[in-house]
Amino acid sequence: MPALPMHRAIFVLCVAALVSAAPLAGADATFTLYVPTSASIHGSAGAFFHTDLWAFNRSFDTPLSVTATYRCFAGPCGTATATFSLSPRESKVFADVDASLFGKAETAGAIELTYTNATDDLVATTRTYTPSLPLPTNGTSIPALTLAEARSRALFLGLGSNGGSLASGFRTNAGAYNPGGAATVVTYTLLGHDGTVIGTTTLSLESRAAGQINDIFLAVGAGSLVTTNAVLVVTSVFPVFPFVTVVDNQSGDSVYATPASDQPFHPALSSVVNGGFATGTGSWVNPSPATIAVSWSPTDATGSPTSGSLVVTNSDPNPNGGGTGPTQCVAVTPGALANISARIRVPSGQSGAGMASAALYFYAGSNCSGTYYNYLWLEYPSTLDTWTLQTTTGAVPPNAHSGSLVLWTGKTAPAGTFTAYFDDVSVVTSAR
């Protein structure tokens, strides 16, 4: 069975802190607003997109100094920075901001606005439009967002495609900006009007990087589809700012689709047997009893007195400690969406260092045999002594019929033992 990549060990028992603790009243703190996408670039069907940025200082008595950072993802790219100041109650507009403020004509990218202030006084918004002023323009407003608005799962409605023809109808572009300190993978799943999966694709983003997929229909293998009623489900390992623009092929008018919250997969539909560990470890197989110990604990993740959890202890003495754990073969639906979730707790004060996760390895055969395709994995918990609900969603390979679910532990040094607790483990596959 393929192992989880050991380079993920950089996440072990540490927190990539995206949000700092709340400042004391009256104390200055650093804030950032994020514009997930902007442009000063020629597009398809004769469009020439520009973005204007407005910034306003809400304070009545305190000036603001703002550092603007440009994270380019299209054209002759590169990060650029600029600074500007705002007097109390002052508003400034930066027309064609990518070119005028950052000197990045014929590019597209995300914008960060960072400032130090006691009362979080910066307000900003943008408008992206085509063609160039002073000609009449069509465009859409794209907001400046706070970090709290980053998402790991979102829905977008009203996506359109004209089968690849730019003579009429609509085209749809989708992307995301990753504001965090670690790389992430964003999965895009396109649904038809009845909720069936049209196709999926992924976008890999490094830390503080943006990206865009032009013509999301073409990217998922549905370039010939004509519709104005598709739905996009966006999921990410770490929270991102996902964005979707639907563009009129004739006028160039664009709509910034607003992300909506989606329902999580329901654990009652899980194909995992004994994922709640009510009374024992039944239905789970330990493939490595020489180095992995599996036991039952009466400690339940939600405090239930009638249930418990699974304890996995890794004592592998080899350098980097290997990585494995109890397994169970579950059925999956080819081409569907798969959601993995588990509650994981890593105790402090252990004699060994390591990491804990759950991974689902996809196979062609119905009994976790035959051709191996790829896997989905849960991010490692970032806090100790706390039950953390970890979840992720991705596409099942079109020819996969089963998945080997592994409650995975790996050591990062040969000394000692590393223990993790698992509870409420579920795998749900659905065409919706």
N, C-alpha and C positions, 0 to 999 in steps of 0.2 A: 504494500500500500504506500502511495507517495506520502512523504512527510511534509508537514507544514514548514514553510521557509524559515530557517533559523535567523535570518536577518530581521525578522519581526521581533526579535528579542529586545530591540531598543524600546519596546513599549512595556517591558516587564516591570510591574509594580511601580510605575511612575505615572504621573498625570501630565498630559499635554494641556496645560491650563489655558483655555480660551477666554475665560472670564475671570478677572481678578475679584478679590473680595470687595464688598461695598466699602467705599471710603467713609471716614468719619465725617459727620456734618461739618461743613465749612472748609474741609480740606480739599486741596486740588487733587484731581484724578485724571488719568488719561482715558479718553474716549475715542472710538473710531466709528465712522459711518461707512457703509459699503454700497457702491453702485455696481451691481453684478456685471453689467455690460454697457459699453458705449462704443461709438464709432466715428471715424472720419475716413470713410472708405467707399470705393465704388463697389456696388453689389450686382446681382443678377438683374436681367431685364431692364438695364439702363438706370437703375437706382444709384444714387450717390448719397449715402447716409452721413449725417452729421449729428453730433450731440451737443446741446447747450446745457450748461450747469449753472444752477442758482444756489447761492449759499447765503444764509441769514443768521445774524447774531441776535438771539432773543434777549440777551442781558440789557438792562437799562443803564448799567454803570461800568461794566467790565469789558475791555477789548479782548478779542480772540486772535491767536496766531495759529494758523492751520497749515499742516504739512499734507500735501496731496501726493499720493503715490499711484502711478499708473502701472498696471499689470497686463502687458500686451499679450494677446493670443492669436492675432491674425495680422499679416503683413510683415514689414521689416521690424521685427519685435525687439523688445528689451524693456527693462524696467526704467521708469523715469520719475523724478520727484520735482516738486515745486512748492513754494510757500506763498501764502497770502495772508493778509490781516483783515479783520473786520472790526470796525468801531462799534460801540454799543448801538443796537437797533439798525445796523447797516446791512444792506443787501448788495451782493455783487453777482453779476452774470458773466460767465465765460462762454462766449459764443464759439462753437466748434472747438470744444475744450481739449479734445485729444491733440489737435494741431496747435491751438493758440497757447495753451498753458504748458503742454508737455512736449511740443515740437514733434509730434508723432502722426503726421499726415499719412493717409493710406494705411491705417492700422485700425484695429479694434481691441478693446481690452476692458478690464475692470478698474474701478477707481476706489481708493481708500482715502478718507478724510480724517486725519488724526489731530487731536488737539488736547490741551490740558486746561481743565476748567473745574471750578468747584460745583457748578450746578448744571452741567451738561446742556450748554446753550446753543449748540450749532444745529440748524435745520437746513436740509439740502434736498433738492430734487433735480431731475433732468428731463429733457425732451429729446428724443431721437427722431429725425425727420429726413425727408428727401423731397425735391432736389436741393440745390443751393439757393439760399436767399440772395436777392430779393424776389425770386420766383415764388409763386404760390407753392406751399408745401403740404405734405401729409405726414403725420407722425404720431408718436405715442409717448406717454410719460413713463419713465422708469424711476422708481423711488430709490432713495438712499436709505439703507436698512441698518438696524442695529444687529449686533452679534446674536442676540437672543432670537432673532428671526431666522437664523440658519436652520436647515431642516435635514433630517435623515430620510424622510419619506414625504412625497408630495404628489398631488394630482393636478393635471392641467386639462381643461376641457376646450372643445371647439377647435381642434387642430384640423387644418385643411391641406389637401394635396390635389393637384390637377394632372396626375399621372406623368409628371416630368415635363409637361408643356408649360411654357411661360407666356403663352398667348392669352390666357384667361385664367380664372380661378385663383387659387392660393398656393403658397408654399410655406413650409414651417421649418424654422431653425430652433435648435434646443442646445442649451449649454449649462454651465455651472461655474461658480467661483468658490474655491476652497480657501477659507480664511484661516484654517488651523495650522498647527505646527507639524503635522504629519501628512504623508501622501494618502490619497484615498482613491477608491474606484467608484464611479457613479454608473448605475445601471438604468437604462431607459427601456421601458417596456410599453409598446404601442398596442392599444386595445381598440377593437372595432366597436360599433354602436351597441352590440349585444354583449360586450365584455370579453369576447374571445381574444386571445393573443394574436396580434398580427405579426409581431417580431420583436426582437430585442437587440440592443447593442450596448457597449460600455464606453466610458471615457475615463482615462486615468489622469489624475491631477496631482502634481507635486504640491508641497506646502505653498500656500499663498500664490496659487496659479489659477488661471481661468482657461476655459476652453469652450469651443462651440462646434456643434455638428450641423453643417449645412444640409438641409433637406433630410430631416429625420426619417421620413418615409423611405427614401432611397437607402439610408444607412441600415435600416432593419430589414431590407430585402423586399420592400413593398413600393418600389419606385413607380410602378404603373397604376397604383390605386388612385381613384378619383373619389374624394369625399370631403365633406365639411363637418363631419361629426365623429372624429376620432378622439380618443382619450390617451394621455400619456401618464404612466406611473414612473416616478423618479425615486430611486433609493440610493443611499450612499453609506459606506462604512462609517464615515465621520460626517457631521453636519456640514452642509454646503448651502450656498445660495443658488438654487436651480432657477433657470429662466427659459422662457419659450416666447418666441415672436412669430406671429402668423402674418404673412405679408401678401397683400393684394398684388398679383402679377401685373396688372394693367396700370394701376395708379401708383404703386409703390407704397401705399398706405399700410402701416403696420400696427398690430395690436400686441401689447405686452400682456401675455396671459398671466392672470393672477394665480399663484399656487394655492391649492386648497388642501386641507388635511384629509388623509385617507384613513379608513379603518384598518387596524392591524389584522393579520390572519388570526382566525379563532382557534385557540388551542384544543377545543373540543373536537376539531376535525383532524387532529394529529394522527399520523400513522405510527407513532412511537408507542410501544407497549411498555407499561410501567415507567413512564417518564416522570411521574410524581413520587415514586419510591415510597408508597404508602406503608409497606411492611417489610420490604427486603430488596434484594438486587436481582430478582428473577428477570429473565429475558435479556440480560446483558452478559456478554461473553468477554472474558479477560484473555487476550491473545498473548500476553507477556507476563505470566505469573512470577517469573524469576526476578523481575525488576519493578513490576507494578502490583500493588496491593489494592484490592477493591473490597469495601465493606459498607454496611448500612449504619446510618446514624439517626437517632430519634429527633435530631435538630432539623425542623422544617423551615423552609425559606420564608414562609408567611406566618410562622408561629403556630401552625395547626398542631394540636395535641394528639391527633390521630394519624399523622403522617410523618415522614422523615426525609432524608436526603442520602445521596450516594457520596462516599468518601473515596478519593483516588489518591494514592501515595506513590510517588516515583522515587525509587532508590538507585537508579542507574548510576554506576560509578564511572562511566566513561566520560571523557571530555565533552562538554555541551549536553551530556545527559540524555541524548536521544529524545524521543517523544512518542507516546502512544497512550492508550487507555482502553477502557471497556467499550465494546462495539455492539451495534445492533443493525441488521440489514432491514431497510424499510422500502416500501414501494413508492415510486414517484411516477408522475404523469409526463410522458415525453413532450417537450416544448412548452410546458406550463411554467408558472412561477412557483418557486420553492421558497418558503420562509422557514428559517431555523431560529429558535429562541431557547434560551436557558437562563436560569438564575445560577450565578457562580459566586462563591465566596472563597477568598484566599486568606487564611489566618496569618497574623503577624508572628514574629518571634521564632521562625522556623530555622532549622539547621542548614537548610539548602535553599538556594534561590531558583526561581523558575517562573513558568507561565502556565495559564490554564485557558482552554478554549473548547469549543465544540466545532467539528468539521463534518461536512457531508460530501463523500466521494462518490461520483456518479459512474455507474457501470451499465453496459448494454444488456447484460443478462438480468433475469428476474430475481436471482439469488446472489447479487453482488459479485458476479463473475463476468468473464468475457472482457470486451474492450473497456479500458478505463478512459474517461474523458477529462474531467476537471473536478474542481471542488468549490464549495462555499465554506467560509469559516467565520466564526464570531471573533470580534475584537477582544483582546485580553482585558480583564478588569483593571481599572486604574486606581482603585482604592482597596485597602486592606480591611479585614474584619467586618465587611459589609456585603450583604447580598446584592449583587448587581444584575439587573435584567439586561442581557445582551441579545440583540436580534439583528438579522440581516435577511435580505430578499434578493434572489437572483434567478436567472433562467435555467431551467432544466435542459440539458442538451437534447436535441430532437430525437436521438436514438437511444436515450437512456431510459431504463425501466426500473432501476433500483438504485439505492444509495446506501453506502456504508457510513453510518453515523458513529462518530468516535468522540467520546468525552476525553479530551486530549490534555495531557500534562507533559511539559518538557522542562528539563533542568538546564540552567545556564552555566553551571559549574559542577565538577564531579563530586564535591564534598556534600555530605549530609543527605537529607531527604526533603522532598517538596510535596505538600499536600494541598488539595483543593476539594471543595464541596460543590456538588451539582444538584439542582432540583428543577422541577417544572420544565423538563426538556420536551420540546415538541418540534415536529417537522410537518408542515402543511403544504401540499402542492395543490394548486388551483389554476384553472384556466381564466380566472377573473382577477 
